Amino acid sequence: MENLQQITVEKIKTFMEKWFEHFDQLDENSFFLQYLSEDVKMKFPGNDLFTGHKGFSDWFTESKKNLLANTKHHVSDIKITEMPENHFAVYFKVRYVAEMRDQKIDMDVQEDWKLAWDEIRDQPVISEYIVS
C-alpha cells in the first residue's frame, strides 16, 4: 500500500500537468488564483518580485496582452521534497516557448515552488513561485 506522502506527490504531479495546460491555453486568471495563497510571492524573468492575487492578476493580464498565440511549457526533472506539516518544495525545469508581439521566446528556466496540500479541498496552495 502506498504511503500518504507518495500519494500526495502523485497528486502534485497531476496538478502540475493541469496547471501548465491551463497556462498554455492562457486561461482566465480565476483558474490560477484558486491555487495561490493570498500572499503568494512570485518572480518571473524580467519582472520584479510581486505578491498576492492582485500581483499575479496584473502580471498575467499584461502578459496575455503581448502574446500572439497559446504558449507551450515542457516540464522535466521534477523533484518534490516533503517538508513538515504537509508542505512541499517542488523543483523542476521548464522549456518555455511563446510567440509575442515583439519577439519569439524559447528559453529554459528553473522553477521553484513552495506549496501546502490542503487536505480539506484536496488541492495544493502555492505560497512561493520563483522562475529563474
Disulfide bonds with the S-S distance in Angstrom:
none
